[in-house]
Amino acid sequence: MEAYNICQSCGMPINDPSLHGTETEGGWSCQYCHYCYQNGQFTQPTMTLEEMQYNVRCRMEDKHLPETLINTAVENLHCLNRWLQRPVHGFLQHPPRINPSYGLTI
């Protein structure tokens, strides 16, 4: 499985091995950060996309990041693997294209 440079749940950069989530057998997750995924399960399995968007916005605002960066991150969460197969207005979303230089979905 491909290793991602951003969490496929929240979009957080995973640029350090200690930030990776863990699988059931103890290995690191190649898709998710340790905030979103531990021991092979999502830490908040019932979280909706809208709740994640709110959470990400709050965390990024706490870090005093530029509003344009926050809006881009929040608006593109739906393209991450965790949220791809969830219907949006009755339709499945299109697969994302990842810009590996920036880790942002375009």
Beta strands, then each sheet from edge to edge (+ up, - down):
strand 1: 20-22
strand 2: 28-33
strand 3: 37-38
strand 4: 41-42
strand 5: 98-99
strand 6: 104-105
sheet 1: 1+ 2-
sheet 2: 3+ 4-
sheet 3: 5+ 6-
end
